[in-house]
Amino acid sequence: MTNTPRIVEVRQNILKHNDEVARELREEFHEAGVFVVSLVSSPGAGKTAFLEQTLTILNRQCHPAALVGDLATSNDAARLARSQAPVKQITTGTLCHLEAAMVRTALDGWNLADLDFLFIENVGNLVCPSSYDLGENLRLVLLSVTEGEDKPLKYPTIFNSADVAVITKIDLADAVEFDWTAAKDNIQAVRPGMRILEVSSKTGQGMPEWISFLTSRPA
Amino acid sequence: MTNTPRIVEVRQNILKHNDEVARELREEFHEAGVFVVSLVSSPGAGKTAFLEQTLTILNRQCHPAALVGDLATSNDAARLARSQAPVKQITTGTLCHLEAAMVRTALDGWNLADLDFLFIENVGNLVCPSSYDLGENLRLVLLSVTEGEDKPLKYPTIFNSADVAVITKIDLADAVEFDWTAAKDNIQAVRPGMRILEVSSKTGQGMPEWISFLTSRPA
């Protein structure tokens, strides 16, 4: 395809620009003392439910906030707002991922120094978000038991770009005959030593361990 | 972002090139008398399981074949090959969707006139594949009950680019308290009049209706 060299060049420019903005954001987050966690996963892996539980628990003890990305609708922001934490929706139109500049724009009007944690929920997509640094301190990749154990092998880049894997919807593990050993082996094959958490937003199982992991991190 | 006009221009060129190749493919498929069905969905919505069942059933009565796209691994091709139908894997590397040129390359060595049906399983992604015509006659979008009823509203473009919606993993509908009315209303809100099929690849429920729908279509 004759377009290829131009695509690569434009793509490199976009990524370079994104990295610059992400670096600025990371400095701002650090100065303000806010710990930033981004969440990536397939559509429907349970990012919003997990985040709603997380915000609800954290909101009792500190100041969390969230940005949530979707192509269309502000349904997720409405769901997350039930936690009482500040939430803003980023609507991307047809864009398949969040970029650092969108995060910066969305933060307008918020005083970062008032926040302890900022969560950024990406568009549901196991491919495209992997290349875009959002200035976060920690990137979670969520994998629901209903998606199958092979996803780390089939989408290695996103697992490699993340810091922690969260296996979600574990209340359904028996119903779908989830193979825990295969899933964990596949995660470790792609990213040896990766920390794996297991949660059910429905039953609350695993949430205390997650909150403890999060709040015990150095600031 | 100063890159935007160049991105739009390059993207338009890619899509134009893709449309040209897709048009040529569509003519070849028509001349060869092969009916081509593409499948798009989130990662883990059950495309491969659904396709394995479909190929196994069709292979008893006619000549189906399949191309299957993934970023990495040829696991899906190996699964589909159990159906005894011809199958080829397309590995996209970091590319988040299939393009018509990849389909054309993958078809090299196959005589289309020997086939009755060709299935093309796209990379698991509810965003990016929507813009790429693959020369198919019919595009299915799969939505598993475990993903939630809101996905059509949140990923409207892909539902608009598809011809038929297939609700998968219906054996799990009760376990996840799937709201059938909301799901169907959301599909119809995005694409009024869209045909909806309901299947479980695990129990076989809905497969006869799907096969009947497929084989009763005019050539």
Interface residues (C-beta under 8 A of the other chain):
Chain A: M1 N3 R6 I7 V10 N13 I14 H17 S42 P43 G44 D70 L71 A72 T73 N75 D76 T94 C96 A101 V123 G124 N125 L126 V127 C128 S130 S131 S144 T146 E147 G148 D150 K151 L153 K154 Y155 P156 T157 K169 L172 A175 V176
Chain B: M1 N3 R6 I7 V10 N13 I14 H17 S42 P43 G44 D70 L71 A72 T73 N75 D76 T94 C96 A101 V123 G124 N125 L126 V127 C128 S130 S131 S144 T146 E147 G148 D150 K151 L153 K154 Y155 P156 T157 K169 L172 A175 V176
